[in-house]
Amino acid sequence: MKKSSSKNKNSKLLQSFSYYCSKHPEERFWQALRNWAKIPFLMINRDGKFDYNSLEDTFYFINKNK
């Protein structure tokens, strides 16, 4: 694998998101990500099925490992 001399491709986005989080400490992680990305919602699918009953809005999602 070729070693890249440039920074990680995500470093600017991560820096921008970190800055947003520092300016909005009242927001939970998933709220901040949604608001920073300027999208109306983020959905997760825990069981891998592609139906609306399997989707969960991350707005109130607190523990990512549960």
mmCIF file as Biopython writes it, N, C-alpha, C and O atoms, coordinates in Angstrom:
data_model
#
loop_
_atom_site.group_PDB
_atom_site.id
_atom_site.type_symbol
_atom_site.label_atom_id
_atom_site.label_alt_id
_atom_site.label_comp_id
_atom_site.label_asym_id
_atom_site.label_entity_id
_atom_site.label_seq_id
_atom_site.pdbx_PDB_ins_code
_atom_site.Cartn_x
_atom_site.Cartn_y
_atom_site.Cartn_z
_atom_site.occupancy
_atom_site.B_iso_or_equiv
_atom_site.auth_seq_id
_atom_site.auth_asym_id
_atom_site.pdbx_PDB_model_num
ATOM 1   N N  . MET A ? 1  ? 0.846   -1.171 0.000  1.0 0.0 1  A 1 
ATOM 2   C CA . MET A ? 1  ? 0.000   0.000  0.000  1.0 0.0 1  A 1 
ATOM 3   C C  . MET A ? 1  ? 0.897   1.243  0.000  1.0 0.0 1  A 1 
ATOM 4   O O  . MET A ? 1  ? 1.876   1.325  0.743  1.0 0.0 1  A 1 
ATOM 5   N N  . LYS A ? 2  ? 0.541   2.190  -0.840 1.0 0.0 2  A 1 
ATOM 6   C CA . LYS A ? 2  ? 1.308   3.424  -0.950 1.0 0.0 2  A 1 
ATOM 7   C C  . LYS A ? 2  ? 1.040   4.326  0.248  1.0 0.0 2  A 1 
ATOM 8   O O  . LYS A ? 2  ? -0.112  4.566  0.611  1.0 0.0 2  A 1 
ATOM 9   N N  . LYS A ? 3  ? 2.103   4.817  0.852  1.0 0.0 3  A 1 
ATOM 10  C CA . LYS A ? 3  ? 1.970   5.713  1.989  1.0 0.0 3  A 1 
ATOM 11  C C  . LYS A ? 3  ? 1.644   7.120  1.482  1.0 0.0 3  A 1 
ATOM 12  O O  . LYS A ? 3  ? 2.333   7.658  0.615  1.0 0.0 3  A 1 
ATOM 13  N N  . SER A ? 4  ? 0.602   7.690  2.030  1.0 0.0 4  A 1 
ATOM 14  C CA . SER A ? 4  ? 0.163   9.017  1.608  1.0 0.0 4  A 1 
ATOM 15  C C  . SER A ? 4  ? 0.882   10.090 2.417  1.0 0.0 4  A 1 
ATOM 16  O O  . SER A ? 4  ? 1.034   9.973  3.633  1.0 0.0 4  A 1 
ATOM 17  N N  . SER A ? 5  ? 1.316   11.122 1.733  1.0 0.0 5  A 1 
ATOM 18  C CA . SER A ? 5  ? 1.970   12.227 2.429  1.0 0.0 5  A 1 
ATOM 19  C C  . SER A ? 5  ? 0.961   13.280 2.871  1.0 0.0 5  A 1 
ATOM 20  O O  . SER A ? 5  ? 1.297   14.183 3.637  1.0 0.0 5  A 1 
ATOM 21  N N  . SER A ? 6  ? -0.287  13.165 2.386  1.0 0.0 6  A 1 
ATOM 22  C CA . SER A ? 6  ? -1.301  14.142 2.771  1.0 0.0 6  A 1 
ATOM 23  C C  . SER A ? 6  ? -2.016  13.691 4.042  1.0 0.0 6  A 1 
ATOM 24  O O  . SER A ? 6  ? -1.916  12.539 4.464  1.0 0.0 6  A 1 
ATOM 25  N N  . LYS A ? 7  ? -2.740  14.638 4.635  1.0 0.0 7  A 1 
ATOM 26  C CA . LYS A ? 7  ? -3.501  14.345 5.843  1.0 0.0 7  A 1 
ATOM 27  C C  . LYS A ? 7  ? -4.652  13.394 5.523  1.0 0.0 7  A 1 
ATOM 28  O O  . LYS A ? 7  ? -5.009  13.173 4.366  1.0 0.0 7  A 1 
ATOM 29  N N  . ASN A ? 8  ? -5.200  12.858 6.562  1.0 0.0 8  A 1 
ATOM 30  C CA . ASN A ? 8  ? -6.389  12.031 6.444  1.0 0.0 8  A 1 
ATOM 31  C C  . ASN A ? 8  ? -7.461  12.819 5.686  1.0 0.0 8  A 1 
ATOM 32  O O  . ASN A ? 8  ? -7.657  14.009 5.936  1.0 0.0 8  A 1 
ATOM 33  N N  . LYS A ? 9  ? -8.146  12.156 4.768  1.0 0.0 9  A 1 
ATOM 34  C CA . LYS A ? 9  ? -9.177  12.828 3.968  1.0 0.0 9  A 1 
ATOM 35  C C  . LYS A ? 9  ? -10.314 13.379 4.825  1.0 0.0 9  A 1 
ATOM 36  O O  . LYS A ? 9  ? -11.020 14.298 4.410  1.0 0.0 9  A 1 
ATOM 37  N N  . ASN A ? 10 ? -10.489 12.822 6.009  1.0 0.0 10 A 1 
ATOM 38  C CA . ASN A ? 10 ? -11.591 13.235 6.876  1.0 0.0 10 A 1 
ATOM 39  C C  . ASN A ? 10 ? -11.207 14.314 7.875  1.0 0.0 10 A 1 
ATOM 40  O O  . ASN A ? 10 ? -12.067 14.782 8.620  1.0 0.0 10 A 1 
ATOM 41  N N  . SER A ? 11 ? -9.965  14.716 7.913  1.0 0.0 11 A 1 
ATOM 42  C CA . SER A ? 11 ? -9.519  15.629 8.969  1.0 0.0 11 A 1 
ATOM 43  C C  . SER A ? 11 ? -10.250 16.968 8.947  1.0 0.0 11 A 1 
ATOM 44  O O  . SER A ? 11 ? -10.573 17.500 10.009 1.0 0.0 11 A 1 
ATOM 45  N N  . LYS A ? 12 ? -10.516 17.521 7.782  1.0 0.0 12 A 1 
ATOM 46  C CA . LYS A ? 12 ? -11.231 18.804 7.719  1.0 0.0 12 A 1 
ATOM 47  C C  . LYS A ? 12 ? -12.668 18.657 8.195  1.0 0.0 12 A 1 
ATOM 48  O O  . LYS A ? 12 ? -13.184 19.523 8.901  1.0 0.0 12 A 1 
ATOM 49  N N  . LEU A ? 13 ? -13.318 17.554 7.807  1.0 0.0 13 A 1 
ATOM 50  C CA . LEU A ? 13 ? -14.688 17.323 8.257  1.0 0.0 13 A 1 
ATOM 51  C C  . LEU A ? 13 ? -14.738 17.099 9.763  1.0 0.0 13 A 1 
ATOM 52  O O  . LEU A ? 13 ? -15.609 17.638 10.445 1.0 0.0 13 A 1 
ATOM 53  N N  . LEU A ? 14 ? -13.817 16.317 10.274 1.0 0.0 14 A 1 
ATOM 54  C CA . LEU A ? 14 ? -13.769 16.063 11.706 1.0 0.0 14 A 1 
ATOM 55  C C  . LEU A ? 14 ? -13.520 17.349 12.484 1.0 0.0 14 A 1 
ATOM 56  O O  . LEU A ? 14 ? -14.131 17.578 13.528 1.0 0.0 14 A 1 
ATOM 57  N N  . GLN A ? 15 ? -12.634 18.175 11.983 1.0 0.0 15 A 1 
ATOM 58  C CA . GLN A ? 15 ? -12.344 19.457 12.627 1.0 0.0 15 A 1 
ATOM 59  C C  . GLN A ? 15 ? -13.589 20.341 12.620 1.0 0.0 15 A 1 
ATOM 60  O O  . GLN A ? 15 ? -13.899 20.988 13.621 1.0 0.0 15 A 1 
ATOM 61  N N  . SER A ? 16 ? -14.288 20.370 11.513 1.0 0.0 16 A 1 
ATOM 62  C CA . SER A ? 16 ? -15.504 21.170 11.406 1.0 0.0 16 A 1 
ATOM 63  C C  . SER A ? 16 ? -16.577 20.669 12.376 1.0 0.0 16 A 1 
ATOM 64  O O  . SER A ? 16 ? -17.230 21.461 13.056 1.0 0.0 16 A 1 
ATOM 65  N N  . PHE A ? 17 ? -16.750 19.343 12.432 1.0 0.0 17 A 1 
ATOM 66  C CA . PHE A ? 17 ? -17.743 18.771 13.340 1.0 0.0 17 A 1 
ATOM 67  C C  . PHE A ? 17 ? -17.354 19.015 14.798 1.0 0.0 17 A 1 
ATOM 68  O O  . PHE A ? 17 ? -18.213 19.334 15.620 1.0 0.0 17 A 1 
ATOM 69  N N  . SER A ? 18 ? -16.086 18.869 15.120 1.0 0.0 18 A 1 
ATOM 70  C CA . SER A ? 18 ? -15.619 19.123 16.488 1.0 0.0 18 A 1 
ATOM 71  C C  . SER A ? 18 ? -15.859 20.574 16.889 1.0 0.0 18 A 1 
ATOM 72  O O  . SER A ? 18 ? -16.254 20.855 18.020 1.0 0.0 18 A 1 
ATOM 73  N N  . TYR A ? 19 ? -15.620 21.484 15.964 1.0 0.0 19 A 1 
ATOM 74  C CA . TYR A ? 19 ? -15.875 22.901 16.224 1.0 0.0 19 A 1 
ATOM 75  C C  . TYR A ? 19 ? -17.369 23.120 16.486 1.0 0.0 19 A 1 
ATOM 76  O O  . TYR A ? 19 ? -17.747 23.824 17.423 1.0 0.0 19 A 1 
ATOM 77  N N  . TYR A ? 20 ? -18.211 22.508 15.645 1.0 0.0 20 A 1 
ATOM 78  C CA . TYR A ? 20 ? -19.660 22.634 15.838 1.0 0.0 20 A 1 
ATOM 79  C C  . TYR A ? 20 ? -20.051 22.133 17.228 1.0 0.0 20 A 1 
ATOM 80  O O  . TYR A ? 20 ? -20.815 22.791 17.934 1.0 0.0 20 A 1 
ATOM 81  N N  . CYS A ? 21 ? -19.530 20.974 17.618 1.0 0.0 21 A 1 
ATOM 82  C CA . CYS A ? 21 ? -19.850 20.397 18.937 1.0 0.0 21 A 1 
ATOM 83  C C  . CYS A ? 21 ? -19.410 21.312 20.068 1.0 0.0 21 A 1 
ATOM 84  O O  . CYS A ? 21 ? -20.108 21.438 21.074 1.0 0.0 21 A 1 
ATOM 85  N N  . SER A ? 22 ? -18.261 21.948 19.912 1.0 0.0 22 A 1 
ATOM 86  C CA . SER A ? 22 ? -17.786 22.848 20.971 1.0 0.0 22 A 1 
ATOM 87  C C  . SER A ? 22 ? -18.683 24.077 21.091 1.0 0.0 22 A 1 
ATOM 88  O O  . SER A ? 22 ? -18.789 24.655 22.173 1.0 0.0 22 A 1 
ATOM 89  N N  . LYS A ? 23 ? -19.318 24.479 20.022 1.0 0.0 23 A 1 
ATOM 90  C CA . LYS A ? 23 ? -20.211 25.638 20.039 1.0 0.0 23 A 1 
ATOM 91  C C  . LYS A ? 23 ? -21.629 25.269 20.473 1.0 0.0 23 A 1 
ATOM 92  O O  . LYS A ? 23 ? -22.425 26.152 20.792 1.0 0.0 23 A 1 
ATOM 93  N N  . HIS A ? 24 ? -21.956 23.961 20.487 1.0 0.0 24 A 1 
ATOM 94  C CA . HIS A ? 24 ? -23.303 23.494 20.848 1.0 0.0 24 A 1 
ATOM 95  C C  . HIS A ? 24 ? -23.215 22.354 21.872 1.0 0.0 24 A 1 
ATOM 96  O O  . HIS A ? 24 ? -23.657 21.240 21.593 1.0 0.0 24 A 1 
ATOM 97  N N  . PRO A ? 25 ? -22.649 22.624 23.049 1.0 0.0 25 A 1 
ATOM 98  C CA . PRO A ? 25 ? -22.447 21.556 24.038 1.0 0.0 25 A 1 
ATOM 99  C C  . PRO A ? 25 ? -23.753 20.969 24.585 1.0 0.0 25 A 1 
ATOM 100 O O  . PRO A ? 25 ? -23.745 19.883 25.165 1.0 0.0 25 A 1 
ATOM 101 N N  . GLU A ? 26 ? -24.853 21.664 24.409 1.0 0.0 26 A 1 
ATOM 102 C CA . GLU A ? 26 ? -26.138 21.169 24.899 1.0 0.0 26 A 1 
ATOM 103 C C  . GLU A ? 26 ? -26.696 20.039 24.028 1.0 0.0 26 A 1 
ATOM 104 O O  . GLU A ? 26 ? -27.588 19.309 24.459 1.0 0.0 26 A 1 
ATOM 105 N N  . GLU A ? 27 ? -26.183 19.896 22.828 1.0 0.0 27 A 1 
ATOM 106 C CA . GLU A ? 27 ? -26.685 18.859 21.927 1.0 0.0 27 A 1 
ATOM 107 C C  . GLU A ? 27 ? -25.989 17.527 22.187 1.0 0.0 27 A 1 
ATOM 108 O O  . GLU A ? 27 ? -24.777 17.477 22.400 1.0 0.0 27 A 1 
ATOM 109 N N  . ARG A ? 28 ? -26.771 16.454 22.167 1.0 0.0 28 A 1 
ATOM 110 C CA . ARG A ? 28 ? -26.186 15.119 22.247 1.0 0.0 28 A 1 
ATOM 111 C C  . ARG A ? 28 ? -25.477 14.824 20.931 1.0 0.0 28 A 1 
ATOM 112 O O  . ARG A ? 28 ? -25.705 15.506 19.932 1.0 0.0 28 A 1 
ATOM 113 N N  . PHE A ? 29 ? -24.620 13.813 20.930 1.0 0.0 29 A 1 
ATOM 114 C CA . PHE A ? 29 ? -23.792 13.507 19.761 1.0 0.0 29 A 1 
ATOM 115 C C  . PHE A ? 29 ? -24.624 13.384 18.482 1.0 0.0 29 A 1 
ATOM 116 O O  . PHE A ? 29 ? -24.330 14.041 17.483 1.0 0.0 29 A 1 
ATOM 117 N N  . TRP A ? 30 ? -25.657 12.545 18.513 1.0 0.0 30 A 1 
ATOM 118 C CA . TRP A ? 30 ? -26.428 12.301 17.291 1.0 0.0 30 A 1 
ATOM 119 C C  . TRP A ? 30 ? -27.217 13.537 16.861 1.0 0.0 30 A 1 
ATOM 120 O O  . TRP A ? 30 ? -27.398 13.768 15.666 1.0 0.0 30 A 1 
ATOM 121 N N  . GLN A ? 31 ? -27.684 14.327 17.817 1.0 0.0 31 A 1 
ATOM 122 C CA . GLN A ? 31 ? -28.334 15.595 17.479 1.0 0.0 31 A 1 
ATOM 123 C C  . GLN A ? 31 ? -27.333 16.510 16.783 1.0 0.0 31 A 1 
ATOM 124 O O  . GLN A ? 31 ? -27.637 17.108 15.750 1.0 0.0 31 A 1 
ATOM 125 N N  . ALA A ? 32 ? -26.144 16.612 17.356 1.0 0.0 32 A 1 
ATOM 126 C CA . ALA A ? 32 ? -25.118 17.490 16.795 1.0 0.0 32 A 1 
ATOM 127 C C  . ALA A ? 32 ? -24.731 17.040 15.393 1.0 0.0 32 A 1 
ATOM 128 O O  . ALA A ? 32 ? -24.576 17.872 14.498 1.0 0.0 32 A 1 
ATOM 129 N N  . LEU A ? 33 ? -24.576 15.746 15.193 1.0 0.0 33 A 1 
ATOM 130 C CA . LEU A ? 33 ? -24.212 15.244 13.871 1.0 0.0 33 A 1 
ATOM 131 C C  . LEU A ? 33 ? -25.290 15.577 12.849 1.0 0.0 33 A 1 
ATOM 132 O O  . LEU A ? 33 ? -24.990 16.022 11.741 1.0 0.0 33 A 1 
ATOM 133 N N  . ARG A ? 34 ? -26.534 15.360 13.225 1.0 0.0 34 A 1 
ATOM 134 C CA . ARG A ? 34 ? -27.651 15.674 12.330 1.0 0.0 34 A 1 
ATOM 135 C C  . ARG A ? 34 ? -27.700 17.163 12.016 1.0 0.0 34 A 1 
ATOM 136 O O  . ARG A ? 34 ? -27.856 17.547 10.857 1.0 0.0 34 A 1 
ATOM 137 N N  . ASN A ? 35 ? -27.568 17.997 13.031 1.0 0.0 35 A 1 
ATOM 138 C CA . ASN A ? 35 ? -27.645 19.441 12.818 1.0 0.0 35 A 1 
ATOM 139 C C  . ASN A ? 35 ? -26.438 19.965 12.048 1.0 0.0 35 A 1 
ATOM 140 O O  . ASN A ? 35 ? -26.582 20.822 11.176 1.0 0.0 35 A 1 
ATOM 141 N N  . TRP A ? 36 ? -25.256 19.458 12.364 1.0 0.0 36 A 1 
ATOM 142 C CA . TRP A ? 36 ? -24.046 19.866 11.654 1.0 0.0 36 A 1 
ATOM 143 C C  . TRP A ? 36 ? -24.138 19.488 10.173 1.0 0.0 36 A 1 
ATOM 144 O O  . TRP A ? 36 ? -23.726 20.256 9.304  1.0 0.0 36 A 1 
ATOM 145 N N  . ALA A ? 37 ? -24.674 18.310 9.896  1.0 0.0 37 A 1 
ATOM 146 C CA . ALA A ? 37 ? -24.788 17.839 8.513  1.0 0.0 37 A 1 
ATOM 147 C C  . ALA A ? 37 ? -25.948 18.508 7.766  1.0 0.0 37 A 1 
ATOM 148 O O  . ALA A ? 37 ? -26.084 18.362 6.551  1.0 0.0 37 A 1 
ATOM 149 N N  . LYS A ? 38 ? -26.777 19.241 8.510  1.0 0.0 38 A 1 
ATOM 150 C CA . LYS A ? 38 ? -27.935 19.943 7.928  1.0 0.0 38 A 1 
ATOM 151 C C  . LYS A ? 38 ? -28.879 18.980 7.212  1.0 0.0 38 A 1 
ATOM 152 O O  . LYS A ? 38 ? -29.306 19.211 6.081  1.0 0.0 38 A 1 
ATOM 153 N N  . ILE A ? 39 ? -29.187 17.890 7.920  1.0 0.0 39 A 1 
ATOM 154 C CA . ILE A ? 39 ? -30.151 16.923 7.407  1.0 0.0 39 A 1 
ATOM 155 C C  . ILE A ? 39 ? -31.269 16.772 8.431  1.0 0.0 39 A 1 
ATOM 156 O O  . ILE A ? 39 ? -31.031 16.958 9.625  1.0 0.0 39 A 1 
ATOM 157 N N  . PRO A ? 40 ? -32.479 16.440 7.998  1.0 0.0 40 A 1 
ATOM 158 C CA . PRO A ? 40 ? -33.607 16.414 8.930  1.0 0.0 40 A 1 
ATOM 159 C C  . PRO A ? 40 ? -33.579 15.259 9.923  1.0 0.0 40 A 1 
ATOM 160 O O  . PRO A ? 40 ? -34.140 15.381 11.012 1.0 0.0 40 A 1 
ATOM 161 N N  . PHE A ? 41 ? -32.944 14.141 9.580  1.0 0.0 41 A 1 
ATOM 162 C CA . PHE A ? 41 ? -32.877 13.021 10.505 1.0 0.0 41 A 1 
ATOM 163 C C  . PHE A ? 41 ? -31.808 12.023 10.070 1.0 0.0 41 A 1 
ATOM 164 O O  . PHE A ? 41 ? -31.413 11.975 8.905  1.0 0.0 41 A 1 
ATOM 165 N N  . LEU A ? 42 ? -31.354 11.232 11.034 1.0 0.0 42 A 1 
ATOM 166 C CA . LEU A ? 42 ? -30.460 10.099 10.795 1.0 0.0 42 A 1 
ATOM 167 C C  . LEU A ? 42 ? -31.190 8.874  11.311 1.0 0.0 42 A 1 
ATOM 168 O O  . LEU A ? 42 ? -31.759 8.899  12.403 1.0 0.0 42 A 1 
ATOM 169 N N  . MET A ? 43 ? -31.177 7.825  10.549 1.0 0.0 43 A 1 
ATOM 170 C CA . MET A ? 43 ? -31.856 6.606  10.967 1.0 0.0 43 A 1 
ATOM 171 C C  . MET A ? 43 ? -30.845 5.480  11.102 1.0 0.0 43 A 1 
ATOM 172 O O  . MET A ? 43 ? -29.862 5.414  10.364 1.0 0.0 43 A 1 
ATOM 173 N N  . ILE A ? 44 ? -31.105 4.592  12.062 1.0 0.0 44 A 1 
ATOM 174 C CA . ILE A ? 44 ? -30.289 3.389  12.203 1.0 0.0 44 A 1 
ATOM 175 C C  . ILE A ? 44 ? -31.192 2.180  12.006 1.0 0.0 44 A 1 
ATOM 176 O O  . ILE A ? 44 ? -32.405 2.250  12.203 1.0 0.0 44 A 1 
ATOM 177 N N  . ASN A ? 45 ? -30.585 1.089  11.619 1.0 0.0 45 A 1 
ATOM 178 C CA . ASN A ? 45 ? -31.305 -0.151 11.403 1.0 0.0 45 A 1 
ATOM 179 C C  . ASN A ? 45 ? -30.570 -1.233 12.181 1.0 0.0 45 A 1 
ATOM 180 O O  . ASN A ? 45 ? -29.483 -1.655 11.787 1.0 0.0 45 A 1 
ATOM 181 N N  . ARG A ? 46 ? -31.149 -1.673 13.265 1.0 0.0 46 A 1 
ATOM 182 C CA . ARG A ? 46 ? -30.477 -2.619 14.150 1.0 0.0 46 A 1 
ATOM 183 C C  . ARG A ? 46 ? -30.508 -4.063 13.660 1.0 0.0 46 A 1 
ATOM 184 O O  . ARG A ? 46 ? -29.588 -4.829 13.945 1.0 0.0 46 A 1 
ATOM 185 N N  . ASP A ? 47 ? -31.539 -4.441 12.936 1.0 0.0 47 A 1 
ATOM 186 C CA . ASP A ? 47 ? -31.657 -5.852 12.579 1.0 0.0 47 A 1 
ATOM 187 C C  . ASP A ? 47 ? -31.363 -6.173 11.111 1.0 0.0 47 A 1 
ATOM 188 O O  . ASP A ? 47 ? -31.463 -7.331 10.704 1.0 0.0 47 A 1 
ATOM 189 N N  . GLY A ? 48 ? -31.009 -5.183 10.328 1.0 0.0 48 A 1 
ATOM 190 C CA . GLY A ? 48 ? -30.627 -5.430 8.939  1.0 0.0 48 A 1 
ATOM 191 C C  . GLY A ? 48 ? -31.774 -5.619 7.975  1.0 0.0 48 A 1 
ATOM 192 O O  . GLY A ? 48 ? -31.542 -5.822 6.783  1.0 0.0 48 A 1 
ATOM 193 N N  . LYS A ? 49 ? -33.006 -5.559 8.450  1.0 0.0 49 A 1 
ATOM 194 C CA . LYS A ? 49 ? -34.165 -5.690 7.567  1.0 0.0 49 A 1 
ATOM 195 C C  . LYS A ? 49 ? -34.444 -4.335 6.928  1.0 0.0 49 A 1 
ATOM 196 O O  . LYS A ? 49 ? -34.245 -3.291 7.548  1.0 0.0 49 A 1 
ATOM 197 N N  . PHE A ? 50 ? -34.893 -4.364 5.714  1.0 0.0 50 A 1 
ATOM 198 C CA . PHE A ? 50 ? -35.184 -3.122 5.010  1.0 0.0 50 A 1 
ATOM 199 C C  . PHE A ? 50 ? -36.679 -2.857 5.017  1.0 0.0 50 A 1 
ATOM 200 O O  . PHE A ? 50 ? -37.358 -2.963 3.996  1.0 0.0 50 A 1 
ATOM 201 N N  . ASP A ? 51 ? -37.171 -2.509 6.196  1.0 0.0 51 A 1 
ATOM 202 C CA . ASP A ? 51 ? -38.556 -2.074 6.317  1.0 0.0 51 A 1 
ATOM 203 C C  . ASP A ? 51 ? -38.616 -0.954 7.351  1.0 0.0 51 A 1 
ATOM 204 O O  . ASP A ? 51 ? -37.721 -0.813 8.184  1.0 0.0 51 A 1 
ATOM 205 N N  . TYR A ? 52 ? -39.663 -0.178 7.286  1.0 0.0 52 A 1 
ATOM 206 C CA . TYR A ? 52 ? -39.760 0.995  8.149  1.0 0.0 52 A 1 
ATOM 207 C C  . TYR A ? 52 ? -39.847 0.641  9.630  1.0 0.0 52 A 1 
ATOM 208 O O  . TYR A ? 52 ? -39.460 1.452  10.472 1.0 0.0 52 A 1 
ATOM 209 N N  . ASN A ? 53 ? -40.342 -0.541 9.968  1.0 0.0 53 A 1 
ATOM 210 C CA . ASN A ? 53 ? -40.449 -0.944 11.367 1.0 0.0 53 A 1 
ATOM 211 C C  . ASN A ? 53 ? -39.086 -1.210 11.991 1.0 0.0 53 A 1 
ATOM 212 O O  . ASN A ? 53 ? -38.965 -1.227 13.216 1.0 0.0 53 A 1 
ATOM 213 N N  . SER A ? 54 ? -38.066 -1.418 11.180 1.0 0.0 54 A 1 
ATOM 214 C CA . SER A ? 54 ? -36.722 -1.709 11.677 1.0 0.0 54 A 1 
ATOM 215 C C  . SER A ? 54 ? -35.896 -0.447 11.889 1.0 0.0 54 A 1 
ATOM 216 O O  . SER A ? 54 ? -34.795 -0.513 12.436 1.0 0.0 54 A 1 
ATOM 217 N N  . LEU A ? 55 ? -36.411 0.688  11.466 1.0 0.0 55 A 1 
ATOM 218 C CA . LEU A ? 55 ? -35.650 1.929  11.549 1.0 0.0 55 A 1 
ATOM 219 C C  . LEU A ? 55 ? -35.877 2.642  12.874 1.0 0.0 55 A 1 
ATOM 220 O O  . LEU A ? 55 ? -36.972 2.600  13.435 1.0 0.0 55 A 1 
ATOM 221 N N  . GLU A ? 56 ? -34.841 3.289  13.363 1.0 0.0 56 A 1 
ATOM 222 C CA . GLU A ? 56 ? -34.926 4.054  14.598 1.0 0.0 56 A 1 
ATOM 223 C C  . GLU A ? 56 ? -34.271 5.412  14.362 1.0 0.0 56 A 1 
ATOM 224 O O  . GLU A ? 56 ? -33.149 5.488  13.861 1.0 0.0 56 A 1 
ATOM 225 N N  . ASP A ? 57 ? -34.970 6.472  14.723 1.0 0.0 57 A 1 
ATOM 226 C CA . ASP A ? 57 ? -34.413 7.815  14.599 1.0 0.0 57 A 1 
ATOM 227 C C  . ASP A ? 57 ? -33.341 7.994  15.668 1.0 0.0 57 A 1 
ATOM 228 O O  . ASP A ? 57 ? -33.539 7.601  16.818 1.0 0.0 57 A 1 
ATOM 229 N N  . THR A ? 58 ? -32.223 8.577  15.301 1.0 0.0 58 A 1 
ATOM 230 C CA . THR A ? 58 ? -31.113 8.748  16.243 1.0 0.0 58 A 1 
ATOM 231 C C  . THR A ? 58 ? -31.282 9.967  17.145 1.0 0.0 58 A 1 
ATOM 232 O O  . THR A ? 58 ? -30.436 10.210 18.006 1.0 0.0 58 A 1 
ATOM 233 N N  . PHE A ? 59 ? -32.353 10.736 16.968 1.0 0.0 59 A 1 
ATOM 234 C CA . PHE A ? 59 ? -32.528 11.950 17.757 1.0 0.0 59 A 1 
ATOM 235 C C  . PHE A ? 59 ? -32.454 11.656 19.248 1.0 0.0 59 A 1 
ATOM 236 O O  . PHE A ? 59 ? -31.830 12.407 19.998 1.0 0.0 59 A 1 
ATOM 237 N N  . TYR A ? 60 ? -33.087 10.568 19.686 1.0 0.0 60 A 1 
ATOM 238 C CA . TYR A ? 60 ? -33.062 10.203 21.098 1.0 0.0 60 A 1 
ATOM 239 C C  . TYR A ? 60 ? -32.135 9.022  21.379 1.0 0.0 60 A 1 
ATOM 240 O O  . TYR A ? 60 ? -32.160 8.454  22.470 1.0 0.0 60 A 1 
ATOM 241 N N  . PHE A ? 61 ? -31.335 8.663  20.412 1.0 0.0 61 A 1 
ATOM 242 C CA . PHE A ? 61 ? -30.421 7.539  20.551 1.0 0.0 61 A 1 
ATOM 243 C C  . PHE A ? 61 ? -29.262 7.959  21.448 1.0 0.0 61 A 1 
ATOM 244 O O  . PHE A ? 61 ? -28.503 8.863  21.098 1.0 0.0 61 A 1 
ATOM 245 N N  . ILE A ? 62 ? -29.121 7.312  22.595 1.0 0.0 62 A 1 
ATOM 246 C CA . ILE A ? 62 ? -28.124 7.721  23.578 1.0 0.0 62 A 1 
ATOM 247 C C  . ILE A ? 62 ? -26.945 6.756  23.624 1.0 0.0 62 A 1 
ATOM 248 O O  . ILE A ? 62 ? -25.796 7.195  23.584 1.0 0.0 62 A 1 
ATOM 249 N N  . ASN A ? 63 ? -27.195 5.480  23.707 1.0 0.0 63 A 1 
ATOM 250 C CA . ASN A ? 63 ? -26.136 4.480  23.865 1.0 0.0 63 A 1 
ATOM 251 C C  . ASN A ? 63 ? -25.939 3.684  22.583 1.0 0.0 63 A 1 
ATOM 252 O O  . ASN A ? 63 ? -26.751 2.818  22.260 1.0 0.0 63 A 1 
ATOM 253 N N  . LYS A ? 64 ? -24.883 3.966  21.861 1.0 0.0 64 A 1 
ATOM 254 C CA . LYS A ? 64 ? -24.678 3.345  20.556 1.0 0.0 64 A 1 
ATOM 255 C C  . LYS A ? 64 ? -24.441 1.844  20.632 1.0 0.0 64 A 1 
ATOM 256 O O  . LYS A ? 64 ? -24.664 1.144  19.644 1.0 0.0 64 A 1 
ATOM 257 N N  . ASN A ? 65 ? -23.998 1.329  21.770 1.0 0.0 65 A 1 
ATOM 258 C CA . ASN A ? 65 ? -23.670 -0.086 21.878 1.0 0.0 65 A 1 
ATOM 259 C C  . ASN A ? 65 ? -24.790 -0.942 22.452 1.0 0.0 65 A 1 
ATOM 260 O O  . ASN A ? 65 ? -24.586 -2.130 22.706 1.0 0.0 65 A 1 
ATOM 261 N N  . LYS A ? 66 ? -25.943 -0.375 22.656 1.0 0.0 66 A 1 
ATOM 262 C CA . LYS A ? 66 ? -27.066 -1.152 23.205 1.0 0.0 66 A 1 
ATOM 263 C C  . LYS A ? 66 ? -27.967 -1.628 22.105 1.0 0.0 66 A 1 
ATOM 264 O O  . LYS A ? 66 ? -28.965 -2.297 22.370 1.0 0.0 66 A 1 
#
